[in-house]
Amino acid sequence: MKLEVFNDADSVARAAAVTIAADARAVIAARGRFALAVSGGHTPWIMLRALAGED
């Protein structure tokens, strides 16, 4: 397990978006689809905006 510490919610959201995008690409390549569920609150919205910017 890798533990990462971030200074603020924006940094967490950006890092999560990069990780999720990479994992999504790998899963789509292997299985043809990818599903994601997120919790409520403000931080997931920040992450989803960052994720939308990932190619």
Steps between C-alpha positions, in 0.01 A plus 500: 500500500625847411411788730498850353439820695364811329475859618145566383190355336597632156829308509324182610241540225760555227708201610189281519395608150838405355493161674139426405561598137799267475311213661196564280712483185652169610164347594333618179784350297465169684123474546345754267329706771559678830262602778562743785298587810589797719381624837314822561654823618704776338830320434358251245373792290849649490637160400233450233585837344868404496413157360305661217826666392688170476535342155 
